[in-house]
Structures are given as C-alpha cells and as structure tokens.
Amino acid sequence: MKKILINSFTSLILFTIITGVIYPLLITGISKLFFNYQADGSLIKVNDKIIGSELIGQKFDTSIYFWSRPSAVDNNPMPSGATNWGPTSDTLKKTVEERRKNYASQNNLSPDLYIPDDAIFASGSGVDPDISVENAKLQVERIAKARNFDENKRKLLEELINKLIDKPQFGILGDKRINVLELNILLDKI
C-alpha cells in the first residue's frame, strides 16, 4: 500500500511538472519565436498607444463609427459568452426585433429591408471583432451624414470597406468580414 501511494504521488508531481510547467513554457516559447504578434495578443497601436486587439471586439455605438456586432456581455472579454436564448425564446424574438428596428431607424433604412444577422444577433463569444461586408455597407450613409462627408469622402469610405475585406479562412471557412476596430481607425483618417 505504501509503495502504491509513493508511486501515485511521484506520478502526480511528475505530470504536474510536465503538463503544468514544461509544456506551457515550451508552447509559449515556440509561439513567441514564430508567432510573436499573435502571442502578444494581436494588439493594435496608434501613436505607440495600445487601443485594442484584432481578436477582441470593442463597443462602438456612436453615429460617427461603424457599429460592432451586438454583444450579450457588452463586449467584456472577461465573462465572454452569450445569452443562450433558444430559437423559441420570446426574449430573443423581442430583443432581435428591437435591434432590427433600431438598426433600420438609425441607418435610415426601410423597415422591410433585409438586415444582416450579425447586425441584430449577438455573437456566441460576445467579443466578435468582425462584421459582415453587408453590415458595413449598410452603415455608410449614416456615417457619411454624421461626419458631413462630401461625395468624394463617401466614395473613399466605400473603397476603404472593399480594401479591408478579409476573405474566408483557407478560402472556405467562414464568410467575408471586416474588422471593426481597423475600419474605424482608418475611418478617422479620412
């Protein structure tokens, strides 16, 4: 019995060191060596000041910026998550309808116009950094009006959207999308 306890304890210590210390240090070292930007959090800097990450969405809800995808956790990455409301949930239906009306109203769209899902449904993580190309294009008129853009600046804004489109990963995974933070940073430069 004593031998079994000693072997068990030795195994526990050995695997704790291997999986809790050596493996994490090895993976961290490899990622820092080969993927330093990503390992450091894919941080975006403007004038040497960190303003966000490519991978974590931020809340933009003023009329002069492109809006992020709705979030059940108010874009807080610490409790990252969703509402878990199912398709038969009355709360989900009411929330989505309210978002649809608000989106259409704020962007001067017809209430009957199709609004992309990512404009009215919260993401599963609550911190999705991207929006669809359709969502971005539907927001152009609101932003151009709020910033008093002339026709030339409005066209620059449309070109900016087309320039920032990320294609599906490996050409097949996901949809075309645009990173909202990067788009809003470049928007400020117009």
CNS distance restraints for C-alpha pairs under 8 A (distance, minus, plus):
assign (resid   1 and name CA) (resid   5 and name CA) 6.42 0.50 0.50
assign (resid   2 and name CA) (resid   6 and name CA) 6.25 0.50 0.50
assign (resid   3 and name CA) (resid   7 and name CA) 6.10 0.50 0.50
assign (resid   4 and name CA) (resid   8 and name CA) 5.98 0.50 0.50
assign (resid   5 and name CA) (resid   9 and name CA) 6.00 0.50 0.50
assign (resid   6 and name CA) (resid  10 and name CA) 6.02 0.50 0.50
assign (resid   7 and name CA) (resid  11 and name CA) 6.07 0.50 0.50
assign (resid   8 and name CA) (resid  12 and name CA) 6.14 0.50 0.50
assign (resid   9 and name CA) (resid  13 and name CA) 6.23 0.50 0.50
assign (resid  10 and name CA) (resid  14 and name CA) 6.02 0.50 0.50
assign (resid  11 and name CA) (resid  15 and name CA) 5.99 0.50 0.50
assign (resid  12 and name CA) (resid  16 and name CA) 5.95 0.50 0.50
assign (resid  13 and name CA) (resid  17 and name CA) 6.22 0.50 0.50
assign (resid  14 and name CA) (resid  18 and name CA) 6.24 0.50 0.50
assign (resid  15 and name CA) (resid  19 and name CA) 5.73 0.50 0.50
assign (resid  15 and name CA) (resid  20 and name CA) 7.61 0.50 0.50
assign (resid  16 and name CA) (resid  20 and name CA) 5.10 0.50 0.50
assign (resid  16 and name CA) (resid  21 and name CA) 7.24 0.50 0.50
assign (resid  17 and name CA) (resid  21 and name CA) 5.10 0.50 0.50
assign (resid  17 and name CA) (resid  22 and name CA) 6.29 0.50 0.50
assign (resid  18 and name CA) (resid  22 and name CA) 4.94 0.50 0.50
assign (resid  18 and name CA) (resid  23 and name CA) 5.95 0.50 0.50
assign (resid  19 and name CA) (resid  23 and name CA) 5.25 0.50 0.50
assign (resid  19 and name CA) (resid  24 and name CA) 7.10 0.50 0.50
assign (resid  20 and name CA) (resid  24 and name CA) 6.50 0.50 0.50
assign (resid  21 and name CA) (resid  25 and name CA) 6.17 0.50 0.50
assign (resid  22 and name CA) (resid  26 and name CA) 6.05 0.50 0.50
assign (resid  23 and name CA) (resid  27 and name CA) 6.16 0.50 0.50
assign (resid  24 and name CA) (resid  28 and name CA) 5.96 0.50 0.50
assign (resid  25 and name CA) (resid  29 and name CA) 5.97 0.50 0.50
assign (resid  26 and name CA) (resid  30 and name CA) 6.18 0.50 0.50
assign (resid  27 and name CA) (resid  31 and name CA) 6.05 0.50 0.50
assign (resid  28 and name CA) (resid  32 and name CA) 6.02 0.50 0.50
assign (resid  28 and name CA) (resid  39 and name CA) 7.71 0.50 0.50
assign (resid  29 and name CA) (resid  33 and name CA) 6.08 0.50 0.50
assign (resid  30 and name CA) (resid  34 and name CA) 6.09 0.50 0.50
assign (resid  30 and name CA) (resid  35 and name CA) 7.82 0.50 0.50
assign (resid  31 and name CA) (resid  35 and name CA) 4.97 0.50 0.50
assign (resid  31 and name CA) (resid  36 and name CA) 6.29 0.50 0.50
assign (resid  31 and name CA) (resid  38 and name CA) 7.99 0.50 0.50
assign (resid  31 and name CA) (resid  39 and name CA) 5.88 0.50 0.50
assign (resid  32 and name CA) (resid  36 and name CA) 4.30 0.50 0.50
assign (resid  32 and name CA) (resid  37 and name CA) 7.88 0.50 0.50
assign (resid  32 and name CA) (resid  39 and name CA) 5.71 0.50 0.50
assign (resid  32 and name CA) (resid  40 and name CA) 7.68 0.50 0.50
assign (resid  35 and name CA) (resid  39 and name CA) 5.96 0.50 0.50
assign (resid  36 and name CA) (resid  40 and name CA) 6.07 0.50 0.50
assign (resid  37 and name CA) (resid  41 and name CA) 6.74 0.50 0.50
assign (resid  37 and name CA) (resid  42 and name CA) 5.36 0.50 0.50
assign (resid  37 and name CA) (resid  43 and name CA) 7.55 0.50 0.50
assign (resid  38 and name CA) (resid  42 and name CA) 4.67 0.50 0.50
assign (resid  41 and name CA) (resid  53 and name CA) 6.56 0.50 0.50
assign (resid  41 and name CA) (resid  55 and name CA) 7.68 0.50 0.50
assign (resid  42 and name CA) (resid  53 and name CA) 5.41 0.50 0.50
assign (resid  42 and name CA) (resid  54 and name CA) 5.60 0.50 0.50
assign (resid  42 and name CA) (resid  55 and name CA) 6.73 0.50 0.50
assign (resid  43 and name CA) (resid  50 and name CA) 6.57 0.50 0.50
assign (resid  43 and name CA) (resid  51 and name CA) 7.64 0.50 0.50
assign (resid  43 and name CA) (resid  52 and name CA) 5.79 0.50 0.50
assign (resid  43 and name CA) (resid  53 and name CA) 4.26 0.50 0.50
assign (resid  43 and name CA) (resid  54 and name CA) 6.37 0.50 0.50
assign (resid  44 and name CA) (resid  50 and name CA) 5.81 0.50 0.50
assign (resid  44 and name CA) (resid  51 and name CA) 5.98 0.50 0.50
assign (resid  44 and name CA) (resid  52 and name CA) 5.40 0.50 0.50
assign (resid  44 and name CA) (resid  53 and name CA) 5.38 0.50 0.50
assign (resid  44 and name CA) (resid  54 and name CA) 6.64 0.50 0.50
assign (resid  45 and name CA) (resid  49 and name CA) 5.09 0.50 0.50
assign (resid  45 and name CA) (resid  50 and name CA) 4.33 0.50 0.50
assign (resid  45 and name CA) (resid  51 and name CA) 5.72 0.50 0.50
assign (resid  45 and name CA) (resid  52 and name CA) 7.35 0.50 0.50
assign (resid  46 and name CA) (resid  50 and name CA) 6.55 0.50 0.50
assign (resid  46 and name CA) (resid  51 and name CA) 6.82 0.50 0.50
assign (resid  52 and name CA) (resid  56 and name CA) 7.45 0.50 0.50
assign (resid  52 and name CA) (resid  58 and name CA) 7.69 0.50 0.50
assign (resid  52 and name CA) (resid 181 and name CA) 7.65 0.50 0.50
assign (resid  53 and name CA) (resid  57 and name CA) 7.58 0.50 0.50
assign (resid  54 and name CA) (resid 129 and name CA) 6.74 0.50 0.50
assign (resid  54 and name CA) (resid 179 and name CA) 7.13 0.50 0.50
assign (resid  54 and name CA) (resid 181 and name CA) 7.29 0.50 0.50
assign (resid  54 and name CA) (resid 182 and name CA) 7.67 0.50 0.50
assign (resid  55 and name CA) (resid 128 and name CA) 7.49 0.50 0.50
assign (resid  55 and name CA) (resid 129 and name CA) 5.88 0.50 0.50
assign (resid  56 and name CA) (resid  77 and name CA) 7.24 0.50 0.50
assign (resid  56 and name CA) (resid 127 and name CA) 5.37 0.50 0.50
assign (resid  56 and name CA) (resid 128 and name CA) 6.22 0.50 0.50
assign (resid  56 and name CA) (resid 129 and name CA) 5.29 0.50 0.50
assign (resid  57 and name CA) (resid  68 and name CA) 7.17 0.50 0.50
assign (resid  57 and name CA) (resid  75 and name CA) 6.28 0.50 0.50
assign (resid  57 and name CA) (resid 127 and name CA) 4.56 0.50 0.50
assign (resid  57 and name CA) (resid 128 and name CA) 4.96 0.50 0.50
assign (resid  57 and name CA) (resid 129 and name CA) 3.65 0.50 0.50
assign (resid  57 and name CA) (resid 130 and name CA) 7.20 0.50 0.50
assign (resid  57 and name CA) (resid 180 and name CA) 7.60 0.50 0.50
assign (resid  57 and name CA) (resid 181 and name CA) 7.47 0.50 0.50
assign (resid  58 and name CA) (resid  68 and name CA) 6.91 0.50 0.50
assign (resid  58 and name CA) (resid  75 and name CA) 5.74 0.50 0.50
assign (resid  58 and name CA) (resid 127 and name CA) 7.05 0.50 0.50
assign (resid  58 and name CA) (resid 129 and name CA) 6.90 0.50 0.50
assign (resid  58 and name CA) (resid 181 and name CA) 7.21 0.50 0.50
assign (resid  59 and name CA) (resid  67 and name CA) 7.35 0.50 0.50
assign (resid  59 and name CA) (resid  68 and name CA) 5.97 0.50 0.50
assign (resid  59 and name CA) (resid  74 and name CA) 7.17 0.50 0.50
assign (resid  59 and name CA) (resid  75 and name CA) 6.05 0.50 0.50
assign (resid  60 and name CA) (resid  65 and name CA) 6.48 0.50 0.50
assign (resid  60 and name CA) (resid  66 and name CA) 6.75 0.50 0.50
assign (resid  60 and name CA) (resid  67 and name CA) 4.99 0.50 0.50
assign (resid  60 and name CA) (resid  68 and name CA) 5.74 0.50 0.50
assign (resid  61 and name CA) (resid  65 and name CA) 7.16 0.50 0.50
assign (resid  61 and name CA) (resid  66 and name CA) 7.74 0.50 0.50
assign (resid  61 and name CA) (resid  67 and name CA) 5.52 0.50 0.50
assign (resid  61 and name CA) (resid  68 and name CA) 7.50 0.50 0.50
assign (resid  62 and name CA) (resid  67 and name CA) 7.57 0.50 0.50
assign (resid  63 and name CA) (resid 142 and name CA) 6.65 0.50 0.50
assign (resid  63 and name CA) (resid 143 and name CA) 6.04 0.50 0.50
assign (resid  63 and name CA) (resid 146 and name CA) 6.15 0.50 0.50
assign (resid  64 and name CA) (resid 142 and name CA) 7.64 0.50 0.50
assign (resid  64 and name CA) (resid 143 and name CA) 4.98 0.50 0.50
assign (resid  64 and name CA) (resid 144 and name CA) 7.86 0.50 0.50
assign (resid  64 and name CA) (resid 146 and name CA) 5.52 0.50 0.50
assign (resid  64 and name CA) (resid 147 and name CA) 6.14 0.50 0.50
assign (resid  65 and name CA) (resid 143 and name CA) 6.30 0.50 0.50
assign (resid  65 and name CA) (resid 184 and name CA) 6.08 0.50 0.50
assign (resid  65 and name CA) (resid 187 and name CA) 7.79 0.50 0.50
assign (resid  66 and name CA) (resid 136 and name CA) 6.79 0.50 0.50
assign (resid  66 and name CA) (resid 139 and name CA) 6.53 0.50 0.50
assign (resid  66 and name CA) (resid 143 and name CA) 7.31 0.50 0.50
assign (resid  66 and name CA) (resid 180 and name CA) 6.64 0.50 0.50
assign (resid  66 and name CA) (resid 183 and name CA) 7.64 0.50 0.50
assign (resid  66 and name CA) (resid 184 and name CA) 6.43 0.50 0.50
assign (resid  67 and name CA) (resid 139 and name CA) 7.98 0.50 0.50
assign (resid  67 and name CA) (resid 180 and name CA) 7.36 0.50 0.50
assign (resid  68 and name CA) (resid 119 and name CA) 7.84 0.50 0.50
assign (resid  68 and name CA) (resid 129 and name CA) 7.18 0.50 0.50
assign (resid  68 and name CA) (resid 130 and name CA) 7.21 0.50 0.50
assign (resid  68 and name CA) (resid 131 and name CA) 6.67 0.50 0.50
assign (resid  68 and name CA) (resid 180 and name CA) 6.26 0.50 0.50
assign (resid  69 and name CA) (resid 118 and name CA) 5.74 0.50 0.50
assign (resid  69 and name CA) (resid 119 and name CA) 5.61 0.50 0.50
assign (resid  69 and name CA) (resid 120 and name CA) 7.48 0.50 0.50
assign (resid  69 and name CA) (resid 121 and name CA) 7.54 0.50 0.50
assign (resid  69 and name CA) (resid 122 and name CA) 6.35 0.50 0.50
assign (resid  69 and name CA) (resid 123 and name CA) 6.95 0.50 0.50
assign (resid  69 and name CA) (resid 128 and name CA) 6.78 0.50 0.50
assign (resid  69 and name CA) (resid 129 and name CA) 7.72 0.50 0.50
assign (resid  69 and name CA) (resid 130 and name CA) 7.31 0.50 0.50
assign (resid  69 and name CA) (resid 131 and name CA) 6.30 0.50 0.50
assign (resid  70 and name CA) (resid  74 and name CA) 7.82 0.50 0.50
assign (resid  70 and name CA) (resid 118 and name CA) 7.53 0.50 0.50
assign (resid  70 and name CA) (resid 119 and name CA) 6.69 0.50 0.50
assign (resid  70 and name CA) (resid 120 and name CA) 6.52 0.50 0.50
assign (resid  70 and name CA) (resid 121 and name CA) 6.28 0.50 0.50
assign (resid  70 and name CA) (resid 122 and name CA) 4.49 0.50 0.50
assign (resid  70 and name CA) (resid 123 and name CA) 6.84 0.50 0.50
assign (resid  70 and name CA) (resid 126 and name CA) 7.52 0.50 0.50
assign (resid  71 and name CA) (resid  75 and name CA) 5.70 0.50 0.50
assign (resid  71 and name CA) (resid  82 and name CA) 7.50 0.50 0.50
assign (resid  71 and name CA) (resid 122 and name CA) 4.77 0.50 0.50
assign (resid  71 and name CA) (resid 123 and name CA) 6.17 0.50 0.50
assign (resid  71 and name CA) (resid 126 and name CA) 4.50 0.50 0.50
assign (resid  71 and name CA) (resid 127 and name CA) 6.72 0.50 0.50
assign (resid  72 and name CA) (resid  81 and name CA) 6.98 0.50 0.50
assign (resid  72 and name CA) (resid  82 and name CA) 5.36 0.50 0.50
assign (resid  72 and name CA) (resid  83 and name CA) 5.87 0.50 0.50
assign (resid  72 and name CA) (resid 122 and name CA) 6.10 0.50 0.50
assign (resid  72 and name CA) (resid 123 and name CA) 7.73 0.50 0.50
assign (resid  72 and name CA) (resid 126 and name CA) 5.64 0.50 0.50
assign (resid  73 and name CA) (resid  77 and name CA) 7.98 0.50 0.50
assign (resid  73 and name CA) (resid  79 and name CA) 7.09 0.50 0.50
assign (resid  73 and name CA) (resid  80 and name CA) 6.52 0.50 0.50
assign (resid  73 and name CA) (resid  81 and name CA) 6.54 0.50 0.50
assign (resid  73 and name CA) (resid  82 and name CA) 7.04 0.50 0.50
assign (resid  73 and name CA) (resid 126 and name CA) 5.61 0.50 0.50
assign (resid  73 and name CA) (resid 127 and name CA) 7.99 0.50 0.50
assign (resid  74 and name CA) (resid 126 and name CA) 7.08 0.50 0.50
assign (resid  75 and name CA) (resid  80 and name CA) 7.76 0.50 0.50
assign (resid  75 and name CA) (resid 126 and name CA) 5.59 0.50 0.50
assign (resid  75 and name CA) (resid 127 and name CA) 4.93 0.50 0.50
assign (resid  76 and name CA) (resid  80 and name CA) 6.38 0.50 0.50
assign (resid  76 and name CA) (resid 126 and name CA) 7.34 0.50 0.50
assign (resid  76 and name CA) (resid 127 and name CA) 6.86 0.50 0.50
assign (resid  77 and name CA) (resid 126 and name CA) 7.50 0.50 0.50
assign (resid  77 and name CA) (resid 127 and name CA) 6.24 0.50 0.50
assign (resid  80 and name CA) (resid 125 and name CA) 5.35 0.50 0.50
assign (resid  80 and name CA) (resid 126 and name CA) 5.63 0.50 0.50
assign (resid  80 and name CA) (resid 127 and name CA) 6.78 0.50 0.50
assign (resid  81 and name CA) (resid 124 and name CA) 5.97 0.50 0.50
assign (resid  81 and name CA) (resid 125 and name CA) 4.48 0.50 0.50
assign (resid  81 and name CA) (resid 126 and name CA) 5.27 0.50 0.50
assign (resid  82 and name CA) (resid 122 and name CA) 7.17 0.50 0.50
assign (resid  82 and name CA) (resid 123 and name CA) 6.79 0.50 0.50
assign (resid  82 and name CA) (resid 124 and name CA) 4.99 0.50 0.50
assign (resid  82 and name CA) (resid 125 and name CA) 5.95 0.50 0.50
assign (resid  82 and name CA) (resid 126 and name CA) 5.93 0.50 0.50
assign (resid  85 and name CA) (resid  89 and name CA) 5.86 0.50 0.50
assign (resid  85 and name CA) (resid  91 and name CA) 7.48 0.50 0.50
assign (resid  85 and name CA) (resid  92 and name CA) 5.99 0.50 0.50
assign (resid  86 and name CA) (resid  92 and name CA) 7.34 0.50 0.50
assign (resid  87 and name CA) (resid  92 and name CA) 7.32 0.50 0.50
assign (resid  87 and name CA) (resid  93 and name CA) 7.98 0.50 0.50
assign (resid  88 and name CA) (resid  92 and name CA) 7.88 0.50 0.50
assign (resid  88 and name CA) (resid  93 and name CA) 7.94 0.50 0.50
assign (resid  89 and name CA) (resid  93 and name CA) 6.43 0.50 0.50
assign (resid  90 and name CA) (resid  94 and name CA) 6.13 0.50 0.50
assign (resid  91 and name CA) (resid  95 and name CA) 6.01 0.50 0.50
assign (resid  92 and name CA) (resid  96 and name CA) 6.01 0.50 0.50
assign (resid  93 and name CA) (resid  97 and name CA) 6.08 0.50 0.50
assign (resid  94 and name CA) (resid  98 and name CA) 6.07 0.50 0.50
assign (resid  95 and name CA) (resid  99 and name CA) 6.18 0.50 0.50
assign (resid  96 and name CA) (resid 100 and name CA) 6.02 0.50 0.50
assign (resid  96 and name CA) (resid 120 and name CA) 5.58 0.50 0.50
assign (resid  96 and name CA) (resid 121 and name CA) 6.36 0.50 0.50
assign (resid  97 and name CA) (resid 101 and name CA) 6.21 0.50 0.50
assign (resid  97 and name CA) (resid 120 and name CA) 7.98 0.50 0.50
assign (resid  98 and name CA) (resid 102 and name CA) 6.15 0.50 0.50
assign (resid  99 and name CA) (resid 103 and name CA) 5.92 0.50 0.50
assign (resid  99 and name CA) (resid 119 and name CA) 7.84 0.50 0.50
assign (resid  99 and name CA) (resid 120 and name CA) 5.37 0.50 0.50
assign (resid 100 and name CA) (resid 104 and name CA) 6.10 0.50 0.50
assign (resid 100 and name CA) (resid 115 and name CA) 7.12 0.50 0.50
assign (resid 100 and name CA) (resid 119 and name CA) 7.80 0.50 0.50
assign (resid 100 and name CA) (resid 120 and name CA) 5.86 0.50 0.50
assign (resid 101 and name CA) (resid 105 and name CA) 5.97 0.50 0.50
assign (resid 101 and name CA) (resid 111 and name CA) 6.83 0.50 0.50
assign (resid 102 and name CA) (resid 106 and name CA) 5.92 0.50 0.50
assign (resid 103 and name CA) (resid 107 and name CA) 6.00 0.50 0.50
assign (resid 103 and name CA) (resid 119 and name CA) 7.50 0.50 0.50
assign (resid 103 and name CA) (resid 120 and name CA) 7.84 0.50 0.50
assign (resid 104 and name CA) (resid 108 and name CA) 5.84 0.50 0.50
assign (resid 104 and name CA) (resid 109 and name CA) 4.67 0.50 0.50
assign (resid 104 and name CA) (resid 110 and name CA) 6.43 0.50 0.50
assign (resid 104 and name CA) (resid 111 and name CA) 5.92 0.50 0.50
assign (resid 104 and name CA) (resid 115 and name CA) 7.84 0.50 0.50
assign (resid 105 and name CA) (resid 109 and name CA) 6.26 0.50 0.50
assign (resid 105 and name CA) (resid 110 and name CA) 8.00 0.50 0.50
assign (resid 105 and name CA) (resid 111 and name CA) 7.73 0.50 0.50
assign (resid 106 and name CA) (resid 142 and name CA) 7.21 0.50 0.50
assign (resid 107 and name CA) (resid 138 and name CA) 7.11 0.50 0.50
assign (resid 107 and name CA) (resid 139 and name CA) 6.02 0.50 0.50
assign (resid 107 and name CA) (resid 141 and name CA) 6.94 0.50 0.50
assign (resid 107 and name CA) (resid 142 and name CA) 5.20 0.50 0.50
assign (resid 108 and name CA) (resid 142 and name CA) 7.29 0.50 0.50
assign (resid 109 and name CA) (resid 113 and name CA) 6.82 0.50 0.50
assign (resid 115 and name CA) (resid 119 and name CA) 6.82 0.50 0.50
assign (resid 115 and name CA) (resid 120 and name CA) 7.62 0.50 0.50
assign (resid 115 and name CA) (resid 135 and name CA) 7.46 0.50 0.50
assign (resid 116 and name CA) (resid 120 and name CA) 7.20 0.50 0.50
assign (resid 116 and name CA) (resid 132 and name CA) 7.61 0.50 0.50
assign (resid 116 and name CA) (resid 134 and name CA) 6.71 0.50 0.50
assign (resid 116 and name CA) (resid 135 and name CA) 5.96 0.50 0.50
assign (resid 117 and name CA) (resid 121 and name CA) 5.67 0.50 0.50
assign (resid 118 and name CA) (resid 122 and name CA) 7.02 0.50 0.50
assign (resid 118 and name CA) (resid 123 and name CA) 7.47 0.50 0.50
assign (resid 118 and name CA) (resid 131 and name CA) 6.40 0.50 0.50
assign (resid 118 and name CA) (resid 132 and name CA) 6.84 0.50 0.50
assign (resid 118 and name CA) (resid 135 and name CA) 7.29 0.50 0.50
assign (resid 119 and name CA) (resid 131 and name CA) 7.75 0.50 0.50
assign (resid 119 and name CA) (resid 135 and name CA) 6.39 0.50 0.50
assign (resid 122 and name CA) (resid 126 and name CA) 6.56 0.50 0.50
assign (resid 123 and name CA) (resid 127 and name CA) 7.13 0.50 0.50
assign (resid 123 and name CA) (resid 128 and name CA) 6.17 0.50 0.50
assign (resid 129 and name CA) (resid 179 and name CA) 5.69 0.50 0.50
assign (resid 129 and name CA) (resid 180 and name CA) 6.14 0.50 0.50
assign (resid 129 and name CA) (resid 181 and name CA) 7.30 0.50 0.50
assign (resid 130 and name CA) (resid 177 and name CA) 5.98 0.50 0.50
assign (resid 130 and name CA) (resid 178 and name CA) 5.21 0.50 0.50
assign (resid 130 and name CA) (resid 179 and name CA) 4.35 0.50 0.50
assign (resid 130 and name CA) (resid 180 and name CA) 5.58 0.50 0.50
assign (resid 131 and name CA) (resid 135 and name CA) 6.33 0.50 0.50
assign (resid 131 and name CA) (resid 136 and name CA) 6.83 0.50 0.50
assign (resid 131 and name CA) (resid 177 and name CA) 5.56 0.50 0.50
assign (resid 131 and name CA) (resid 178 and name CA) 5.44 0.50 0.50
assign (resid 131 and name CA) (resid 179 and name CA) 6.59 0.50 0.50
assign (resid 131 and name CA) (resid 180 and name CA) 6.63 0.50 0.50
assign (resid 132 and name CA) (resid 136 and name CA) 6.42 0.50 0.50
assign (resid 132 and name CA) (resid 175 and name CA) 7.57 0.50 0.50
assign (resid 132 and name CA) (resid 176 and name CA) 6.41 0.50 0.50
assign (resid 132 and name CA) (resid 177 and name CA) 4.55 0.50 0.50
assign (resid 132 and name CA) (resid 178 and name CA) 6.18 0.50 0.50
assign (resid 133 and name CA) (resid 137 and name CA) 6.20 0.50 0.50
assign (resid 133 and name CA) (resid 161 and name CA) 7.50 0.50 0.50
assign (resid 133 and name CA) (resid 165 and name CA) 7.10 0.50 0.50
assign (resid 133 and name CA) (resid 176 and name CA) 6.59 0.50 0.50
assign (resid 133 and name CA) (resid 177 and name CA) 5.58 0.50 0.50
assign (resid 133 and name CA) (resid 178 and name CA) 6.35 0.50 0.50
assign (resid 134 and name CA) (resid 138 and name CA) 6.23 0.50 0.50
assign (resid 135 and name CA) (resid 139 and name CA) 6.65 0.50 0.50
assign (resid 136 and name CA) (resid 140 and name CA) 6.76 0.50 0.50
assign (resid 136 and name CA) (resid 161 and name CA) 7.26 0.50 0.50
assign (resid 136 and name CA) (resid 178 and name CA) 7.78 0.50 0.50
assign (resid 137 and name CA) (resid 158 and name CA) 7.37 0.50 0.50
assign (resid 137 and name CA) (resid 161 and name CA) 7.56 0.50 0.50
assign (resid 139 and name CA) (resid 143 and name CA) 6.37 0.50 0.50
assign (resid 140 and name CA) (resid 144 and name CA) 5.99 0.50 0.50
assign (resid 140 and name CA) (resid 154 and name CA) 7.60 0.50 0.50
assign (resid 140 and name CA) (resid 157 and name CA) 7.34 0.50 0.50
assign (resid 140 and name CA) (resid 158 and name CA) 7.33 0.50 0.50
assign (resid 141 and name CA) (resid 145 and name CA) 6.05 0.50 0.50
assign (resid 142 and name CA) (resid 146 and name CA) 6.08 0.50 0.50
assign (resid 143 and name CA) (resid 147 and name CA) 6.04 0.50 0.50
assign (resid 144 and name CA) (resid 148 and name CA) 5.85 0.50 0.50
assign (resid 144 and name CA) (resid 149 and name CA) 4.90 0.50 0.50
assign (resid 144 and name CA) (resid 150 and name CA) 7.70 0.50 0.50
assign (resid 144 and name CA) (resid 153 and name CA) 7.89 0.50 0.50
assign (resid 144 and name CA) (resid 154 and name CA) 5.97 0.50 0.50
assign (resid 145 and name CA) (resid 149 and name CA) 6.32 0.50 0.50
assign (resid 149 and name CA) (resid 153 and name CA) 5.44 0.50 0.50
assign (resid 149 and name CA) (resid 154 and name CA) 5.90 0.50 0.50
assign (resid 150 and name CA) (resid 154 and name CA) 6.20 0.50 0.50
assign (resid 151 and name CA) (resid 155 and name CA) 6.20 0.50 0.50
assign (resid 152 and name CA) (resid 156 and name CA) 6.29 0.50 0.50
assign (resid 153 and name CA) (resid 157 and name CA) 6.18 0.50 0.50
assign (resid 153 and name CA) (resid 190 and name CA) 6.88 0.50 0.50
assign (resid 154 and name CA) (resid 158 and name CA) 6.45 0.50 0.50
assign (resid 155 and name CA) (resid 159 and name CA) 6.17 0.50 0.50
assign (resid 156 and name CA) (resid 160 and name CA) 6.03 0.50 0.50
assign (resid 156 and name CA) (resid 190 and name CA) 7.52 0.50 0.50
assign (resid 157 and name CA) (resid 161 and name CA) 6.43 0.50 0.50
assign (resid 157 and name CA) (resid 187 and name CA) 7.06 0.50 0.50
assign (resid 157 and name CA) (resid 190 and name CA) 7.65 0.50 0.50
assign (resid 158 and name CA) (resid 162 and name CA) 6.48 0.50 0.50
assign (resid 159 and name CA) (resid 163 and name CA) 6.08 0.50 0.50
assign (resid 160 and name CA) (resid 164 and name CA) 6.25 0.50 0.50
assign (resid 160 and name CA) (resid 183 and name CA) 7.61 0.50 0.50
assign (resid 160 and name CA) (resid 186 and name CA) 7.82 0.50 0.50
assign (resid 160 and name CA) (resid 187 and name CA) 7.95 0.50 0.50
assign (resid 161 and name CA) (resid 165 and name CA) 6.49 0.50 0.50
assign (resid 161 and name CA) (resid 178 and name CA) 7.52 0.50 0.50
assign (resid 161 and name CA) (resid 183 and name CA) 7.28 0.50 0.50
assign (resid 164 and name CA) (resid 178 and name CA) 6.05 0.50 0.50
assign (resid 164 and name CA) (resid 179 and name CA) 7.65 0.50 0.50
assign (resid 164 and name CA) (resid 183 and name CA) 7.19 0.50 0.50
assign (resid 165 and name CA) (resid 176 and name CA) 6.37 0.50 0.50
assign (resid 165 and name CA) (resid 177 and name CA) 5.63 0.50 0.50
assign (resid 165 and name CA) (resid 178 and name CA) 5.13 0.50 0.50
assign (resid 166 and name CA) (resid 176 and name CA) 5.60 0.50 0.50
assign (resid 166 and name CA) (resid 177 and name CA) 5.26 0.50 0.50
assign (resid 166 and name CA) (resid 178 and name CA) 5.94 0.50 0.50
assign (resid 167 and name CA) (resid 171 and name CA) 6.64 0.50 0.50
assign (resid 167 and name CA) (resid 175 and name CA) 6.87 0.50 0.50
assign (resid 167 and name CA) (resid 176 and name CA) 4.75 0.50 0.50
assign (resid 167 and name CA) (resid 177 and name CA) 6.81 0.50 0.50
assign (resid 168 and name CA) (resid 172 and name CA) 5.52 0.50 0.50
assign (resid 168 and name CA) (resid 173 and name CA) 5.13 0.50 0.50
assign (resid 168 and name CA) (resid 174 and name CA) 5.01 0.50 0.50
assign (resid 168 and name CA) (resid 175 and name CA) 5.09 0.50 0.50
assign (resid 168 and name CA) (resid 176 and name CA) 5.47 0.50 0.50
assign (resid 168 and name CA) (resid 177 and name CA) 7.82 0.50 0.50
assign (resid 169 and name CA) (resid 173 and name CA) 4.88 0.50 0.50
assign (resid 169 and name CA) (resid 174 and name CA) 6.56 0.50 0.50
assign (resid 178 and name CA) (resid 183 and name CA) 7.28 0.50 0.50
assign (resid 179 and name CA) (resid 183 and name CA) 6.19 0.50 0.50
assign (resid 180 and name CA) (resid 184 and name CA) 6.06 0.50 0.50
assign (resid 181 and name CA) (resid 185 and name CA) 6.15 0.50 0.50
assign (resid 182 and name CA) (resid 186 and name CA) 6.36 0.50 0.50
assign (resid 183 and name CA) (resid 187 and name CA) 6.00 0.50 0.50
assign (resid 184 and name CA) (resid 188 and name CA) 6.33 0.50 0.50
assign (resid 185 and name CA) (resid 189 and name CA) 7.04 0.50 0.50
assign (resid 186 and name CA) (resid 190 and name CA) 6.93 0.50 0.50
